[in-house]
Amino acid sequence: NDYITWKHSRKDYFWFHTKDIHGSHVVVASSQPSENVIRTAAMLAAYYSKARYSSSVPINYCAIRSLRKPNRAALGFVTLTNYKTIYIDPEEQTIKSLLSQLD
């Protein structure tokens, strides 16, 4: 998560993560993601989290420039400013469909 967020990504890319729930970070390589891309990235973040089987999962997202890593913070821990929250229902069939497109 730290490598993708801080080393591989540009500051104008968008970052997604479940709010207050352990899970994976999702980074979108775009400075202006469409609504469809936002919803897809949010669904991926929800699905690959401890909230996989929940509904209406809160996902925070922002440009990477709005993230801060506090000194001596644990791996993957960040604080956010200027972010938005979207609520999404993880759908296994949608995730499987996305993954099949990668084959």
C-alpha positions as CSV (number, residue, x, y, z in Angstrom):
1,N,0.0,0.0,0.0
2,D,2.7,2.5,0.9
3,Y,4.7,1.8,-2.2
4,I,1.7,2.2,-4.5
5,T,0.6,5.4,-2.8
6,W,3.9,7.2,-2.2
7,K,6.3,5.9,-4.8
8,H,4.4,4.7,-7.8
9,S,1.5,7.2,-7.9
10,R,1.4,10.9,-8.9
11,K,-0.1,13.4,-6.5
12,D,-3.1,14.1,-8.8
13,Y,-4.1,10.4,-8.9
14,F,-7.1,9.4,-6.8
15,W,-6.9,7.2,-3.7
16,F,-9.7,5.1,-2.2
17,H,-10.0,3.2,1.1
18,T,-12.8,2.0,3.4
19,K,-13.5,4.4,6.2
20,D,-12.4,3.0,9.6
21,I,-12.2,-0.6,8.2
22,H,-9.1,-2.6,7.4
23,G,-8.7,-3.1,3.7
24,S,-6.7,-2.4,0.5
25,H,-5.9,1.0,-0.9
26,V,-7.1,1.5,-4.5
27,V,-5.4,4.1,-6.6
28,V,-6.9,5.4,-9.9
29,A,-4.4,6.8,-12.4
30,S,-6.5,9.8,-13.3
31,S,-6.8,13.4,-12.1
32,Q,-10.5,13.5,-13.0
33,P,-12.1,10.1,-12.7
34,S,-15.6,9.7,-14.1
35,E,-18.5,8.7,-11.8
36,N,-18.3,5.2,-13.2
37,V,-14.6,4.9,-12.3
38,I,-15.2,6.3,-8.9
39,R,-17.9,3.7,-8.2
40,T,-15.8,0.9,-9.6
41,A,-12.8,1.9,-7.5
42,A,-15.0,2.2,-4.4
43,M,-16.4,-1.2,-5.0
44,L,-12.9,-2.7,-5.3
45,A,-11.9,-1.0,-2.0
46,A,-15.0,-2.3,-0.3
47,Y,-14.7,-5.8,-1.7
48,Y,-11.1,-6.2,-0.7
49,S,-11.7,-5.1,2.9
50,K,-13.1,-6.6,6.1
51,A,-16.5,-5.2,5.0
52,R,-16.7,-7.5,1.9
53,Y,-20.0,-9.0,3.0
54,S,-21.6,-5.7,4.3
55,S,-23.8,-3.3,2.5
56,S,-23.5,0.5,2.2
57,V,-19.8,0.4,3.0
58,P,-18.3,3.9,3.4
59,I,-15.3,4.6,1.1
60,N,-13.2,7.8,1.5
61,Y,-11.5,9.1,-1.6
62,C,-9.3,12.0,-2.5
63,A,-6.4,13.1,-4.6
64,I,-3.1,11.7,-3.3
65,R,-1.9,15.2,-2.6
66,S,-4.6,15.4,0.2
67,L,-3.0,12.4,2.1
68,R,-0.5,12.8,4.9
69,K,1.6,10.1,6.5
70,P,2.2,11.0,10.2
71,N,5.8,10.5,11.6
72,R,6.3,6.9,12.8
73,A,2.8,5.9,11.7
74,A,2.2,2.2,11.0
75,L,2.5,0.9,7.4
76,G,-0.5,1.9,5.4
77,F,-1.7,4.5,7.9
78,V,-2.5,8.0,6.5
79,T,-4.6,11.0,7.4
80,L,-6.9,12.7,4.8
81,T,-7.9,16.2,4.1
82,N,-10.3,17.5,1.4
83,Y,-11.9,14.1,0.8
84,K,-15.3,12.7,-0.1
85,T,-17.2,9.6,1.0
86,I,-19.2,7.3,-1.1
87,Y,-21.3,4.4,0.2
88,I,-21.2,1.3,-1.9
89,D,-22.5,-2.3,-1.8
90,P,-19.7,-4.7,-2.7
91,E,-21.0,-7.0,-5.5
92,E,-19.1,-10.2,-6.0
93,Q,-20.5,-10.7,-9.5
94,T,-19.3,-7.3,-10.6
95,I,-15.8,-7.9,-9.2
96,K,-15.7,-11.3,-11.0
97,S,-16.7,-9.6,-14.2
98,L,-14.0,-6.9,-13.8
99,L,-11.4,-9.6,-13.1
100,S,-12.5,-11.6,-16.2
101,Q,-11.8,-8.6,-18.4
102,L,-8.2,-8.7,-17.3
103,D,-7.7,-12.2,-18.7
